[in-house]
Each structure stands twice: as C-alpha cells, then as structure tokens.
Amino acid sequence: MKRTRRLAALALLVAPLLAAGPAVAAHAAVPAAAKCNIEVDSAGKNHVWGQGFPAGTTVTYSGASKGSVPIDTSGRFDLGGLTAGKYKVKTADGKTTVTCAAFHH
C-alpha cells in the first residue's frame, strides 16, 4: 500500500513536469555560438561569412575594410570582395564580438 501511495504522489509531481517538458526544452536550447570565417578568393580578396548571430539584426565588421551587414533569418551573413586582412564582427547591441578566423577547405 505504501508503494502505491508513493507512486501516486510521484505521478502528481512528475506529470506537470512532463507536460511542460517540450516547452521548457525549447526555451532551454542554447543558440549556436557566433563565429566568423575568412576565405581568400583567387583574386586575393577576402570572403567573410558568419553564423550563429541573432537573426534579423545587423553586425558591423572592421579590419582592412569597415561596414555593416544584415543578419538573415538563419543567423548568417556573407560578404565578398573585401580587402585582405584580419576582421572582427560585432553585434549591434555590442554583446558579441568575434574575431574572424581563416577558413580552409
């Protein structure tokens, strides 16, 4: 009898957690870390691209060239034809700054 009561009490405690599980899991998902990569094209120009940024925002880039670029709905950006050199990308809110790394195929 004690076992039945314990199981019933446990079921009352666990049921709400199970019902909220998927919603909690969806909110607990950590976004991918923002990263930025540089590839040098055949003309010696930089192709700078990144992912993991807040979707629908803007980032500024600085280095050999400067400017800003919108982030698409997937959290990505893509720039081509930039002057060769090192680049940093910063979110508009200033919370994330990423130094772009050389990317090799």
Steps between C-alpha positions, in 0.01 A plus 500: 500500500780741586654436160172588325473825693861591418445431131180708502680789671787471256260501207339820628840665522639375170193546277523883482871477425441256219227718355731805509802303382494584128427868565777522757738314272423738213581803715806338650662444161822695483559678170810406309802708591560782255797448276655674204724359229723644228579337169732654243373477143712451187526879450648542850182657642343390827170322522374548857203303628350418836229305677336477841412870523159634611268468200362818348765726655808670360870452567781740433831376366834670537851431385652578161148608395209620716124490470187324614296213369155361587465157658252274323225298667743209546749714695748523213675765294723485193733765356729476200763715332650645819858617531727225631575521871364415844137573591283527811122486502289664771126476561301824503427462873873464571453173690693283254833569332662228293842497339470334160718195449660377180293222348657237276314237302 
